[in-house]
Amino acid sequence: MDTTELRAQIEDLIDAYVDCLDSDRLEEWPDFFTERCIYKVIPYENATLGMPIPLMYGDSRGMLRDRIVAHRNANFFAPHLYRHLVSHIRIVGRENGAISTRANYAVFRTMLDPSDYGRSELFSVGVYQDVIVFEDGKPRFKEKIVVVDTSQVPTLLVTPL
């Protein structure tokens, strides 16, 4: 596969990923990952200091599904919408069929609670550090490390980034 086609498939994967989150189709979210995977949201401070403590973690598609079940049934939070902006998608490495990428992201959150309806705010900014592999010709995340620029989360982090 040439670089232009590879880049297009990676961009399509990332675009579909954020559309899934922004459209609240969270039950589809685990399908963007390989069966054995890493999904981690980690503060910049922890990542740069080599401290492995994440804000959110999953190491299999099953754990990601459990995360969504908890999100839908156990967590209590104000209703909201996310809107992701992703830029500067770069291929930074290739090894043994795995493609490493980096992309900047920003997530805006709009509140839907009647007492706070329509208020939008910048919720999270950081970088996606992804490892993408192809399964049956389809790109999937083997690793998605979300490095958030700050460990301060305005409220509960319940929805994946």
N, C-alpha and C positions, 0 to 999 in steps of 0.2 A: 504494500500500500504506500503510495507516495505521500509526502509530507502535507500537501494541500488537502488530500482526502482524509488523512489522519486528523489534521487540525479541525476539519469540518465535523467529523464524527465526535471528537472530544467536545467541541463547542455545542453541538446538538445535545450531547449527554448532559452537560452542565445546564444548558437552557431548560431541558426537560425536567431536570432535578429541581431547579428553583421554581419552575411553573407548578410542579406537583405540590411543593410546600406552600406557595402563594395561593394556590387554588383549594387548599385544605383537603387534598386527596392523600392524606397521611397514610392510609392503609396501603397505598402503592409505594411509599417511600422505601421500604426494605428491598423492593425489587430492583433498585438501582445498584445494589451491592452484590458481591459474590457471597456464596453460602458462608464461608469463613472469611471474615472481614474485620476491619478496625474502623470504628467511627468514634472520634474523640473531639470534644470541644475543650480546649485548654487555653488558659490565659497566657498572653505573651510572656509575662514575667516567669511563669513556670516553665514554658518551653525554652526560653533562653538560658535559664539557670539549670536545665536538665532535671527539673523536678517533675515527676510523672503524674502529679495530681490533676485530673481533669474535672471540668464542671459537668460533663456528660460523657458516658462511655458505653460502647457495645462492641463485642468481638464476634458476633455472628448475626446472620439475618434473623434468627429466632429471637435474639436479645433485642434487636431493633423492632421486631413485631411486638414484643412485650412492652417496649417503651410506648408504642402507639396505643396499646390496650390501656395502659396506665393513664396516658394522656386523655383518652376518651372517657374512662370510667372512674378513675381514682383521684386525679388532680383537680383542684378547684382553683380557677383563675378567671380573671375578667376576660370576656370575649374580645377577640382582636383579629386583625388581618396583618399579614406580613407582606412586604414587597421587597424583593431582592434586586439589587443592582450588582452585576458582576462585570469586571473589566480586567484588561491586561492578562488574558489567558495565555500562558506560555508553556511550551513543552521544555522541560529542563533536564530530562534524561530518559534513556531507554536501556533496559537490561532484562534479558531472558523473557522477552515478550511483554514486559510491564512498561508502561509509559508513565513517567513522573511529570506532574504538571503543577503549576502555581497560578493562582488568580486572586485578585483583590475582590472583596465583597463589601457591601453595605446593606443592612436590613433596616427598613423603616417599619414601624408598627403603628397601626391606626386602631384606636379603641372603639369598640362597638357597644360598650356598656352605656345604658341611657344616661347615667350621671356624668359620663365623660365622653359621650358620643362624638366621633369625628376628630378627636385630637390625635394628631400624628406626631411621631417623634423618631429620631434616629435611635434605633435600639441596639445595634451591634455593628462594629466595623472590624475587619481583620483580613486574613488571608486563608484561602483554601490550599492545602498541600495534599494533593491527591496522587494515588497510584491507581492507574486504570489498566485493566486487562480485558481481553476479548474472549468471551465465552459464546461458542456457536455463532461467531461473527458479530456479536453484539457487545459494545463496550459496557463495562460495569466497574464500579469502584471496589478495588481490593482494600484500599485505605482512603479514608477521608479524614484528614486532620484539620480541624477548624481552629486556627489560632486567633483568638479574639484579642484586640489591642488592649483591653483592660479587663481586670477580673471583677469590676463593678458592673453588676447587671441591675438595670433599673427596677425590675421585679423578678418574679420567679421565671427561670428559664425552663419552659415546658415543651415548646415546639422546637424540633430540630432546626439547626441553622444550615 
